[in-house]
């Protein structure tokens, strides 16, 4: 887990994401997923860039199937942006950093 990136689990999803006072970007990923490895450095950069303004977390879909299923994550990587406990944006697949950052700026 990179600097500034929170580990999100089935057990802490509500506290870390739904009840968060600031927007949260959650990276749904798995260790075996090639595209997840490609986007991981981008997620870590975003965590540094938006530190204090947006919380960034990673949720391993293999270890946390309850939350991944409840959030209707069908493909990975999926990045979901939550604000005030509600999903406001979803990115599926590898996306360029600037495209994600543009959406983060709208809620940061």
PyMOL commands that set and color helices and strands:
alter all, ss='L'
color gray80, all
select helices_A, chain A and resi 13-18+34-49+65-70+97-105
alter helices_A, ss='H'
color red, helices_A
select strands_A, chain A and resi 5-7+23-29+54-60+78-83+86-92
alter strands_A, ss='S'
color yellow, strands_A
deselect
rebuild
show_as cartoon
